[in-house]
Amino acid sequence: MTPPAPPVASPLHNVICMKWGTKYGPEYVNRLYAMVRRHLTGAFRFVCLTDDRQGIRAEVECFPIPELHLEVQAGVPDRAWKKLTTFSADLYGLTGTALFLDVDVVIVGDLDVFFEEPGDFLIIRDYRRPWQTPRITGNSSVYRFQLGAHPDVLAYFKSHVDEVQSRFRNEQAYLSNFLHRQGKLRYWPVAWCPSFKYQSIPRWPANYWSEPVVPAGARIVIFHGECNPPDALAGRRNRSFRSMRPAGWVATHWRE
């Protein structure tokens, strides 16, 4: 009698985030880890690339952000070029599939599907001017890739820094263009990663009396450009003459 085949070990998933500077404290990383733990089945490695690991919970593996040696100019906004270091040929020996998450997202649904969706490289289709076609730029708050599979993304940037920064506003515009030209760019299903700014806050005038909502089909709500989870909880926006009710549901999900 032939013995049964041993069970196939499920692949170890990697979740990567990045924290630098003082805008986001360690609580952002700790809450992100807790949300991933609640919504991702099975084993995973949670990695934070950071310049300050103080206060980050022990379950998170912290590594320094690989150096890009970019000139920092006073008054020039940070365009998140550091994210490109996730495409290093060897990122601290990590292997397998990686899901990158910005530290200020709020996870509200199942994450398993982000590792199951087919494609070489997946990213959010950018929310700005979606009616323009072709508009290939992605929003890099959530992207998935095979570790070590796209070292040319980083290598080209390093050898053409001036050219890239003159042509592209930020890393997500460059990244989307680079992988699109290789035929590797794909987008997440549109409902999975809605924008809090554009899809949660009710339109005027309902924004004065109705709370922001969790959009139907959402799995990860993206905070970009206007407010972060604490602002959403407080009903606070950073734009004059714009109102927002407190988003009570954020407290349900954005916690340890």
BAPALO-772435 format. One line per 5 residues: number of its first residue (from 1); their letters; for each residue x, y negated, z of N, C-alpha, C, O. Coordinates in steps of 0.001 Angstrom, whole numbers, plus 500000, padded with zeros to 6 digits. Layout:
! residues N
NUM = a = X,Y,Z,X,Y,Z,X,Y,Z,X,Y,Z ~ ...;
This chain:
! residues 256
1 = mtppa = 500837,501192,500000,500000,500000,500000,500881,498744,500000,501774,498596,500834 ~ 500617,497867,499071,501419,496654,498965,501055,495678,500077,499885,495332,500242 ~ 502051,495233,500839,501754,494288,501923,501270,492967,501351,501681,492566,500262 ~ 500400,492294,502083,499904,491001,501589,501022,489975,501487,501962,489966,502281 ~ 500894,489126,500501,501895,488069,500321,501836,487101,501485,500752,486803,501987;
6 = ppvas = 502978,486607,501920,502969,485640,503029,502257,484370,502602,502281,484002,501427 ~ 501630,483706,503550,500937,482461,503191,501911,481417,502673,503042,481319,503149 ~ 501468,480642,501701,502296,479576,501144,502227,478363,502079,501148,477860,502393 ~ 503381,477917,502503,503418,476782,503416,502938,475527,502704,503345,475245,501577 ~ 502080,474785,503364,501602,473543,502757,502735,472530,502735,503507,472456,503690;
11 = plhnv = 502852,471747,501666,503949,470786,501561,503856,469739,502649,502762,469347,503056 ~ 504992,469294,503112,505028,468257,504126,504842,466910,503455,505613,466535,502573 ~ 503831,466195,503869,503570,464886,503302,504391,463829,504045,504659,463951,505240 ~ 504775,462804,503315,505491,461672,503896,504624,460428,503789,504072,460138,502727 ~ 504505,459696,504885,503844,458397,504871,504905,457379,505263,505548,457507,506304;
16 = icmkw = 505082,456360,504413,506138,455376,504615,505526,453988,504756,504624,453615,504005 ~ 506022,453236,505717,505654,451825,505829,506938,451026,506007,508020,451592,506161 ~ 506805,449702,505984,507976,448845,506091,507606,447618,506922,506561,447001,506711 ~ 508475,447275,507866,508250,446099,508722,509542,445328,508863,510564,445869,509285 ~ 509485,444048,508501,510661,443208,508686,510229,441821,509143,509082,441417,508956;
21 = gtkyg = 511157,441111,509738,510834,439773,510221,509933,439819,511442,509861,440830,512141 ~ 509242,438706,511691,508445,438573,512915,506948,438445,512662,506183,438291,513614 ~ 506514,438502,511419,505087,438325,511126,504244,439431,511750,503152,439174,512256 ~ 504754,440665,511713,504010,441814,512220,504769,442432,513388,505962,442714,513281 ~ 504076,442640,514498,504686,443263,515657,504626,444777,515577,504045,445321,514638;
26 = peyvn = 505221,445476,516552,505228,446937,516543,503834,447548,516628,503640,448693,516219 ~ 502844,446793,517161,501489,447334,517273,500889,447642,515898,500034,448520,515781 ~ 501326,446937,514871,500836,447231,513525,501287,448626,513086,500501,449391,512526 ~ 502543,448947,513340,503067,450267,512977,502398,451344,513825,502004,452391,513309 ~ 502273,451089,515110,501691,452087,516010,500239,452385,515657,499820,453542,515693;
31 = rlyam = 499481,451376,515325,498085,451584,514954,497974,452245,513582,497080,453057,513348 ~ 498883,451892,512683,498873,452548,511376,499138,454041,511534,498464,454864,510915 ~ 500122,454390,512365,500387,455809,512613,499144,456502,513160,498781,457582,512694 ~ 498495,455892,514136,497322,456504,514759,496198,456699,513741,495516,457723,513766 ~ 496002,455739,512857,494965,455870,511838,495293,456997,510863,494413,457762,510468;
36 = vrrhl = 496564,457094,510481,496969,458185,509592,496739,459525,510274,496232,460460,509655 ~ 497105,459621,511534,496935,460873,512279,495467,461293,512323,495163,462483,512245 ~ 494572,460344,512446,493152,460673,512508,492567,461060,511152,491552,461754,511090 ~ 493196,460619,510071,492574,460783,508755,493352,461645,507769,492902,461840,506640 ~ 494515,462168,508171,495301,463022,507279,495420,464408,507886,495857,464562,509027;
41 = tgafr = 495030,465410,507120,495039,466794,507601,496451,467368,507563,497210,467111,506628 ~ 496794,468141,508578,498046,468884,508563,499257,468059,508958,499149,466942,509464 ~ 500421,468659,508703,501692,468056,509115,502097,466936,508160,501821,466989,506962 ~ 502749,465935,508709,503299,464865,507888,504436,464198,508644,504518,464278,509870 ~ 505311,463540,507894,506351,462707,508489,505933,461259,508308,505527,460849,507221;
46 = fvclt = 506035,460498,509368,505680,459081,509308,506972,458296,509497,507625,458393,510536 ~ 507327,457525,508489,508604,456824,508469,508367,455322,508374,507558,454858,507571 ~ 509077,454577,509198,509041,453118,509115,510437,452613,508788,511386,452865,509531 ~ 510559,451904,507685,511803,451224,507346,511717,449835,507960,510820,449061,507626 ~ 512640,449517,508851,512482,448294,509634,513814,447707,510066,514833,448396,510113;
51 = ddrqg = 513782,446406,510384,514956,445751,510952,514850,445637,512469,515735,445073,513113 ~ 513758,446178,513049,513582,446123,514505,512633,447246,514932,511427,447167,514702 ~ 513175,448273,515542,512371,449422,515944,511815,449291,517359,511094,450175,517819 ~ 512132,448221,518041,511695,448048,519425,510175,448057,519512,509500,447344,518770 ~ 509635,448874,520432,508211,448936,520672,507454,449892,519786,506250,450073,519966;
56 = iraev = 508125,450509,518833,507463,451447,517922,507408,452828,518580,508403,453287,519140 ~ 506276,453474,518515,506049,454736,519219,506989,455840,518725,507477,455801,517595 ~ 507229,456818,519590,508253,457832,519353,507947,458731,518166,508874,459272,517563 ~ 506681,458909,517809,506337,459790,516690,506778,459226,515342,506828,459951,514348 ~ 507091,457955,515310,507492,457293,514068,509009,457375,513903,509756,456990,514802;
61 = ecfpi = 509460,457877,512758,510885,457922,512448,511281,456572,511862,510756,456162,510827 ~ 512200,455889,512517,512618,454560,512068,514000,454614,511421,514927,455231,511946 ~ 514113,453961,510282,515387,453836,509577,515563,452390,509145,514577,451684,508932 ~ 516808,451939,509013,517025,450571,508518,516525,450425,507077,516565,451375,506295 ~ 516064,449242,506748,515690,448961,505364,516963,448916,504533,517871,448151,504859;
66 = pelhl = 517063,449709,503472,518269,449647,502629,518510,448224,502139,517565,447520,501785 ~ 519734,447813,502119,520086,446430,501803,520003,446155,500301,520478,446948,499488 ~ 519401,445037,499948,519336,444609,498549,520317,443474,498247,520617,443212,497082 ~ 520820,442797,499287,521777,441700,499127,521193,440579,498272,521869,440055,497387 ~ 519944,440213,498533,519322,439112,497817,519585,437804,498542,519657,437767,499770;
71 = evqag = 519728,436734,497775,519900,435420,498373,518549,434924,498891,517558,434925,498161 ~ 518521,434504,500152,517303,433984,500756,517350,432464,500705,518258,431845,501259 ~ 516369,431866,500036,516326,430415,499911,515269,429836,500848,514142,430329,500904 ~ 515632,428811,501566,514710,428175,502507,513474,427658,501775,513574,427007,500736 ~ 512315,427962,502339,511075,427477,501763,510510,428318,500641,509407,428048,500165;
76 = vpdra = 511246,429341,500203,510776,430211,499128,510046,431399,499741,510615,432081,500593 ~ 508798,431672,499336,508044,432784,499932,508738,434131,499716,509413,434351,498711 ~ 508551,435015,500686,509057,436379,500573,508182,437145,499588,506978,437278,499807 ~ 508765,437646,498514,508003,438343,497490,508084,439863,497613,507788,440583,496659 ~ 508487,440351,498791,508474,441792,499112,509351,442630,498196,509048,443797,497947;
81 = wkklt = 510432,442053,497694,511340,442833,496861,511930,444017,497618,512352,444997,497005 ~ 511962,443933,498956,512510,445023,499770,511783,446347,499526,512375,447415,499683 ~ 510514,446284,499147,509758,447521,498917,510395,448390,497840,510223,449609,497841 ~ 511131,447767,496923,511749,448536,495837,512771,449539,496357,513120,450483,495648 ~ 513258,449351,497587,514245,450285,498132,513633,451653,498428,514362,452621,498644;
86 = tfsad = 512304,451745,498440,511683,453065,498625,511979,453976,497439,511791,455190,497523 ~ 512443,453390,496328,512747,454179,495141,514231,454547,495051,514728,454891,493979 ~ 514923,454472,496175,516321,454900,496216,516440,456356,495778,515542,457162,496020 ~ 517554,456682,495132,517772,458057,494678,517763,459019,495858,517294,460151,495731 ~ 518275,458580,497000,518261,459396,498213,517892,458485,499374,518731,457743,499887;
91 = lyglt = 516647,458547,499776,516168,457699,500871,516249,458477,502174,515282,459116,502588 ~ 517405,458418,502816,517635,459061,504109,517297,460550,504079,516844,461104,505081 ~ 517513,461195,502943,517295,462637,502851,515843,463055,502782,515552,464251,502825 ~ 514922,462113,502677,513503,462456,502583,513206,463109,501242,513746,462702,500214 ~ 512355,464112,501254,511979,464806,500027,510470,464989,499977,509784,464900,500995;
96 = gtalf = 509968,465246,498778,508553,465520,498615,507776,464294,498171,508336,463366,497588 ~ 506491,464300,498450,505593,463234,498035,505472,462197,499141,505364,462536,500320 ~ 505491,460935,498747,505394,459850,499725,504213,458950,499392,503987,458597,498234 ~ 503469,458587,500421,502406,457603,500319,502872,456371,501068,503077,456419,502281 ~ 503041,455261,500351,503454,454018,500992,502221,453233,501389,501286,453090,500600;
101 = ldvdv = 502217,452716,502631,501114,451909,503136,501648,450623,503739,502580,450658,504542 ~ 501074,449495,503368,501393,448259,504071,500942,448380,505522,499975,449082,505818 ~ 501641,447695,506429,501334,447851,507851,500013,447199,508257,499485,447496,509328 ~ 499470,446309,507412,498251,445600,507810,496982,446146,507165,495961,445458,507147 ~ 497023,447366,506636,495803,447963,506100,494982,448560,507243,495496,448792,508338;
106 = vivgd = 493695,448805,506970,492836,449484,507933,492263,450723,507264,491558,450627,506260 ~ 492570,451882,507826,492145,453162,507250,490779,453529,507804,490587,453577,509019 ~ 489836,453788,506916,488463,454056,507335,487943,455398,506827,486803,455761,507116 ~ 488761,456145,506071,488281,457406,505511,489408,458382,505242,490571,458096,505527 ~ 489064,459521,504698,489981,460629,504440,491170,460210,503575,491006,459523,502567;
111 = ldvff = 492373,460634,503986,493586,460335,503236,494081,461514,502398,494952,461334,501547 ~ 493551,462703,502619,494039,463869,501895,493996,463655,500386,494888,464100,499663 ~ 492955,462970,499915,492779,462787,498473,493905,461971,497856,494154,462083,496656 ~ 494587,461156,498645,495674,460355,498099,496879,461235,497735,497717,460841,496923 ~ 496958,462395,498325,498022,463330,497965,497564,464328,496901,498387,465035,496320;
116 = eepgd = 496277,464387,496647,495723,465338,495685,495481,464731,494307,495468,465456,493312 ~ 495292,463430,494231,495007,462760,492955,496188,462967,491989,497328,462688,492360 ~ 495942,463448,490768,497046,463703,489828,497675,462412,489311,497020,461375,489212 ~ 498961,462504,488987,499672,461364,488421,501086,461259,488956,501363,461663,490085 ~ 501996,460706,488127,503384,460499,488553,503496,459381,489577,504215,459491,490570;
121 = fliir = 502772,458309,489312,502837,457144,490195,501461,456499,490231,500902,456162,489187 ~ 500914,456327,491428,499585,455742,491579,499651,454503,492459,500399,454455,493435 ~ 498853,453497,492095,498857,452225,492792,497451,451626,492679,496657,452069,491848 ~ 497142,450638,493494,495859,449953,493399,495870,449036,492178,496861,448348,491933 ~ 494789,449018,491417,494688,448007,490368,494464,446660,491045,493575,446530,491886;
126 = dyrrp = 495256,445666,490688,495200,444376,491361,493815,443760,491262,493125,443902,490253 ~ 493423,443073,492326,492063,442534,492416,491881,441224,491654,490752,440858,491327 ~ 492961,440518,491367,492838,439205,490740,492559,439337,489244,493210,440117,488548 ~ 491599,438579,488765,491233,438517,487359,491089,439898,486713,491722,440166,485692 ~ 490249,440794,487306,490104,442145,486753,489486,442156,485363,489585,443153,484647;
131 = wqtpr = 488839,441038,484972,488222,440991,483649,489258,440831,482536,488944,441058,481368 ~ 490489,440445,482881,491513,440269,481870,492064,441621,481443,492460,442425,482286 ~ 492091,441871,480165,492671,443107,479654,493625,442783,478505,493323,441887,477717 ~ 494755,443465,478375,495177,444422,479400,495879,443705,480562,496756,442874,480329 ~ 495511,444009,481780,496194,443503,482970,496659,444713,483749,495848,445426,484340;
136 = itgns = 497955,444948,483753,498465,446203,484304,498935,446077,485745,499194,447091,486393 ~ 499053,444847,486267,499642,444661,487590,498872,445423,488660,497643,445367,488710 ~ 499594,446129,489507,498999,446835,490628,499237,446086,491926,500112,445224,492007 ~ 498455,446420,492937,498665,445909,494286,499385,447004,495070,498873,448115,495212 ~ 500568,446683,495573,501418,447709,496178,501158,447934,497661,502027,448441,498369;
141 = svyrf = 499975,447563,498138,499620,447883,499519,499507,449384,499734,499726,449873,500842 ~ 499161,450123,498668,499057,451581,498728,499581,452157,497416,498977,451947,496364 ~ 500685,452874,497468,501163,453557,496262,501765,454908,496627,502226,455120,497749 ~ 501748,455821,495649,502246,457182,495877,503220,457569,494783,503037,457241,493610 ~ 504266,458282,495200,505308,458669,494256,506074,459858,494813,505933,460220,495981;
146 = qlgah = 506882,460452,493959,507752,461535,494384,509090,460929,494792,509716,460217,494007 ~ 509521,461204,495997,510761,460636,496497,511935,461016,495598,512107,462185,495251 ~ 512726,460039,495229,513896,460265,494394,513607,460418,492919,514530,460626,492131 ~ 512328,460321,492516,511972,460578,491118,512090,459349,490225,512102,459479,489001 ~ 512178,458167,490810,512201,456944,490007,513353,456025,490419,513124,454844,490679;
151 = pdvla = 514587,456540,490487,515698,455685,490920,515989,454551,489954,516607,453557,490335 ~ 515547,454686,488696,515792,453639,487706,515037,452351,488043,515457,451268,487633 ~ 513926,452454,488788,513197,451253,489210,514118,450342,490014,514201,449142,489749 ~ 514803,450914,490990,515698,450147,491853,516993,449803,491132,517497,448688,491262 ~ 517538,450753,490370,518816,450526,489692,518721,449368,488697,519624,448536,488614;
156 = yfksh = 517622,449322,487947,517469,448231,486967,517327,446895,487685,517908,445895,487264 ~ 516563,446880,488759,516402,445631,489504,517747,445123,490004,518059,443940,489861 ~ 518543,446011,490588,519825,445600,491145,520767,445040,490080,521541,444123,490354 ~ 520703,445586,488875,521609,445149,487816,521045,443999,486976,521744,443451,486124 ~ 519784,443633,487217,519154,442551,486451,518334,441638,487380,517226,441231,487030;
161 = vdevq = 518874,441325,488544,518107,440594,489545,517571,439269,489015,516383,438978,489155 ~ 518424,438482,488419,518003,437166,487946,516925,437276,486878,515938,436541,486900 ~ 517122,438194,485947,516142,438384,484872,514790,438811,485435,513753,438259,485066 ~ 514809,439801,486334,513555,440323,486896,512825,439247,487684,511618,439073,487518 ~ 513538,438526,488538,512893,437520,489370,512401,436312,488569,511499,435601,489011;
166 = srfrn = 512983,436083,487407,512498,435000,486557,511264,435412,485764,510443,434566,485408 ~ 511128,436704,485485,509998,437195,484682,508790,437590,485516,507653,437481,485056 ~ 509031,438051,486745,507958,438612,487552,507838,437874,488880,508837,437559,489528 ~ 506598,437607,489270,506336,436828,490482,506750,437579,491742,507211,436964,492703 ~ 506590,438898,491748,506875,439691,492936,507180,441130,492548,507145,441487,491371;
171 = eqayl = 507481,441957,493556,507894,443336,493273,506785,444150,492646,507067,445014,491816 ~ 505526,443911,493009,504458,444752,492461,504231,444476,490971,503858,445379,490222 ~ 504451,443245,490546,504327,442935,489122,505454,443618,488339,505211,444207,487285 ~ 506678,443538,488853,507807,444221,488210,507618,445722,488204,507792,446368,487170 ~ 507263,446284,489347,507096,447731,489478,506033,448251,488521,506244,449262,487852;
176 = snflh = 504906,447576,488450,503825,448010,487563,504264,447979,486109,504010,448917,485353 ~ 504926,446893,485722,505374,446755,484334,506395,447818,483976,506330,448414,482901 ~ 507342,448057,484881,508426,449006,484613,507870,450413,484391,508239,451078,483422 ~ 506991,450867,485276,506469,452227,485166,505389,452341,484087,505188,453418,483526 ~ 504703,451251,483798,503737,451260,482684,504456,451514,481365,503981,452288,480534;
181 = rqgkl = 505601,450863,481175,506348,451048,479926,506846,452477,479764,507122,452918,478649 ~ 506964,453202,480875,507365,454615,480816,506166,455551,480724,506335,456769,480653 ~ 504964,454997,480723,503757,455817,480657,503449,456548,481949,502760,457568,481926 ~ 503943,456051,483079,503778,456751,484352,502804,456057,485305,502529,456578,486387 ~ 502282,454901,484924,501446,454116,485827,500000,454592,485778,499403,454700,484707;
186 = rywpv = 499444,454876,486963,498025,455195,487089,497470,454457,488305,498218,454037,489188 ~ 496138,454305,488336,495497,453567,489417,494604,454488,490243,494048,455465,489740 ~ 494483,454147,491528,493561,454872,492391,492118,454629,491920,491832,453590,491326 ~ 491218,455573,492180,489801,455291,491942,489414,453977,492617,489804,453721,493756 ~ 488658,453159,491924,488456,451771,492329,487836,451625,493716,488107,450640,494403;
191 = awcps = 487007,452585,494144,486324,452451,495437,487235,452740,496628,486922,452331,497747 ~ 488346,453430,496417,489144,453906,497541,489827,452803,498335,489910,452898,499560 ~ 490314,451771,497681,491139,450757,498339,490585,449358,498084,491216,448568,497382 ~ 489423,449041,498637,488824,447738,498390,489566,446622,499123,490277,446849,500102 ~ 489374,445423,498615,489940,444220,499215,488992,443669,500270,487810,443464,499994;
196 = fkyqs = 489496,443429,501473,488674,442783,502492,488247,441399,502022,487098,440999,502210 ~ 489156,440684,501423,488904,439311,500975,487803,439256,499919,486903,438421,500003 ~ 487873,440130,498941,486959,440052,497806,485724,440946,497936,484677,440638,497366 ~ 485839,442053,498682,484753,443038,498672,484087,443276,500023,483028,443901,500080 ~ 484676,442799,501097,484071,442977,502417,483299,441748,502884,482204,441862,503435;
201 = iprwp = 483882,440574,502658,483249,439339,503122,482051,439021,502225,482203,438935,501007 ~ 480863,438845,502809,479686,438525,501984,479882,437223,501211,480593,436323,501656 ~ 479251,437141,500068,479313,435926,499267,478563,434785,499953,477664,435013,500762 ~ 478947,433560,499616,478248,432382,500111,476812,432401,499604,476598,432728,498436 ~ 475821,432068,500422,475959,431576,501809,475836,432670,502858,475874,432377,504053;
206 = anyws = 475688,433944,502434,475476,435025,503405,476661,435190,504345,476509,435752,505430 ~ 477847,434709,503948,479015,434829,504826,478820,434079,506142,479550,434346,507097 ~ 477863,433150,506230,477628,432383,507454,476841,433181,508487,476929,432879,509678 ~ 476071,434194,508070,475270,434941,509048,475459,436460,508990,475025,437163,509903 ~ 476101,436982,507930,476292,438430,507800,477750,438807,508023,478658,438144,507520;
211 = epvvp = 477965,439877,508780,479334,440350,509028,479940,440953,507767,479216,441464,506913 ~ 481269,440896,507645,481931,441656,506589,481604,443141,506741,481370,443618,507851 ~ 481588,443860,505636,481185,445262,505634,482349,446153,505209,483347,445683,504662 ~ 482197,447447,505473,483091,448444,504885,482478,448820,503542,481401,449416,503517 ~ 483123,448494,502426,482531,448786,501119,482282,450281,500918,483027,451115,501431;
216 = agari = 481250,450604,500183,480903,452002,499919,482069,452726,499253,482675,452217,498309 ~ 482373,453916,499757,483447,454729,499185,484838,454355,499636,485813,454957,499186 ~ 484958,453361,500526,486274,452900,500963,486988,453954,501794,486368,454683,502568 ~ 488286,454020,501621,489153,454875,502447,490234,454033,503143,490586,454293,504293 ~ 490749,453035,502439,491739,452119,503020,491338,450708,502624,491298,450385,501437;
221 = vifhg = 491042,449868,503605,490676,448483,503320,491949,447639,503338,492742,447710,504276 ~ 492131,446841,502287,493368,446093,502090,493192,444644,502524,492240,443972,502127 ~ 494133,444174,503352,494124,442789,503813,495266,442055,503111,496437,442374,503321 ~ 494927,441089,502290,495952,440390,501521,495539,438943,501298,494368,438640,501069 ~ 496506,438076,501368,496310,436717,500918,495618,435754,501861,495904,434558,501814;
226 = ecnpp = 494724,436216,502710,493946,435266,503495,493848,435593,504978,493940,434685,505803 ~ 493667,436850,505343,493576,437170,506767,494031,438607,506997,494029,439434,506085 ~ 494418,438880,508235,494865,440200,508659,493828,440791,509618,492881,440098,509988 ~ 493982,442054,510029,492980,442650,510924,492635,441823,512158,491451,441721,512477 ~ 493599,441217,512883,493198,440393,514038,492341,439190,513637,491438,438791,514372;
231 = dalag = 492629,438616,512465,491815,437502,511982,490394,437966,511685,489426,437271,511992 ~ 490282,439157,511080,488963,439694,510752,488153,439929,512021,486956,439644,512060 ~ 488801,440446,513051,488116,440672,514324,487630,439367,514950,486574,439330,515581 ~ 488400,438304,514774,488064,437015,515380,487154,436170,514495,486688,435113,514919 ~ 486895,436632,513256,486108,435817,512338,486850,434570,511909,486274,433486,511818;
236 = rrnrs = 488148,434738,511644,489008,433581,511361,489601,433706,509955,490163,434743,509602 ~ 489472,432646,509159,490088,432596,507841,491086,431447,507793,490967,430485,508552 ~ 492063,431546,506909,493090,430506,506846,492849,429508,505724,493755,428777,505325 ~ 491630,429484,505224,491286,428537,504166,490241,427551,504687,489254,427955,505301 ~ 490457,426285,504447,489524,425254,504907,488162,425424,504247,488058,425834,503090;
241 = frsmr = 487128,425101,505004,485748,425094,504522,485243,426489,504133,484295,426606,503356 ~ 485860,427529,504659,485370,428872,504405,485042,429529,505738,485818,429437,506690 ~ 483906,430182,505803,483442,430764,507051,483377,432280,506931,483214,432824,505839 ~ 483506,432956,508077,483416,434415,508110,482960,434840,509492,483477,434335,510488 ~ 482018,435745,509580,481607,436329,510842,482651,437358,511286,483333,437931,510437;
246 = pagwv = 482795,437607,512594,483720,438652,513045,483351,440015,512455,482177,440379,512392 ~ 484358,440752,512032,484156,442089,511470,484344,443112,512580,485449,443618,512779 ~ 483267,443422,513308,483356,444309,514465,483868,445697,514155,484476,446342,515010 ~ 483628,446170,512928,484051,447529,512574,485567,447685,512550,486070,448805,512646 ~ 486296,446592,512426,487771,446694,512415,488263,447299,513720,489184,448116,513714;
251 = athwr = 487658,446907,514844,488089,447424,516146,487896,448931,516247,488647,449601,516956 ~ 486900,449477,515549,486622,450918,515581,487766,451706,514949,488080,452813,515387 ~ 488374,451144,513939,489399,451869,513163,490818,451426,513466,491726,452255,513520 ~ 491024,450112,513669,492373,449572,513853,492747,449636,515331,492693,448640,516052 ~ 493132,450849,515761,493441,451096,517168,494364,452293,517267,494527,453054,516312;
256 = e = 494968,452450,518438,495836,453619,518659,494984,454776,519171,495506,455862,519425;
